[in-house]
Amino acid sequence: QVQLVESGGGLVQAGGSLKLSCDVLSISPVRTMAWYRQPPGKQRAMVASITKDDRTGDRTSYLDSVKGRFTISRDNAKNTVHLQMNNLELEDTAVYYCSADVWIQRYWGRGTQVTVSP
């Protein structure tokens, strides 16, 4: 069984920073970890992902609107993934979900609210 526990959400003013963390409890290898977000009334979309590659190092991917502001990182020894969010904008307000791909199954956390105020 795989469990994901997120932390770090909250209320921040525009221009501020937050760091989200997700502990992935899994006895099987986790290849890809990612953060998704779902703004009010909109669909869930991927914000950033990081894939473990033993040959070339971890590979990352970002939503265009967060490039240069958000940084995803992982601690492979601890199966933890982080999302450092800087220069937050009102449009970043959403519920943020952590995901982890174990073999062919994708698992989800329960989500953490991020609210950016003017």
Secondary structure, 3 states (H helix, E strand, C coil): CCEEEEECCEEEECCCCEEEEEEEECCCCCCEEEEEEECCCCCCEEEEEEECCCCCCCEEEECHHHCCCEEEEEECCCCEEEEEECCCCHHHCEEEEEEEEECCEEEECCCEEEEEEC
